[in-house]
């Protein structure tokens, strides 16, 4: 409680918030964009009415330097393994290094 006796409400983290926090902490990205695309998969396997099951994630991080595309994806999957086991059905990943982004900004 605060000095005034008022209770602060605590908002639970969304799945998107959790993904962002874990990826930011582990990869120190220079760019991290996460888009909930669950509405595009309504009625498909793994979709739930409340959403937050399908995400498109773009990560630019020096941590990917020297790694293959598969190794980068495995790294990301390992970081968010708990969410993949429980709430997330699918991730569409774009994983690049800062140099790759400079060479091909698209």
Secondary structure as GFF3:
##gff-version 3
##sequence-region A 1 106
A	DSSP	alpha_helix	15	27	.	.	.	ID=ss1
A	DSSP	beta_strand	31	36	.	.	.	ID=ss2
A	DSSP	three_ten_helix	38	41	.	.	.	ID=ss3
A	DSSP	beta_strand	54	60	.	.	.	ID=ss4
A	DSSP	three_ten_helix	62	64	.	.	.	ID=ss5
A	DSSP	alpha_helix	69	79	.	.	.	ID=ss6
A	DSSP	alpha_helix	81	86	.	.	.	ID=ss7
A	DSSP	beta_strand	90	96	.	.	.	ID=ss8
A	DSSP	alpha_helix	98	103	.	.	.	ID=ss9
###
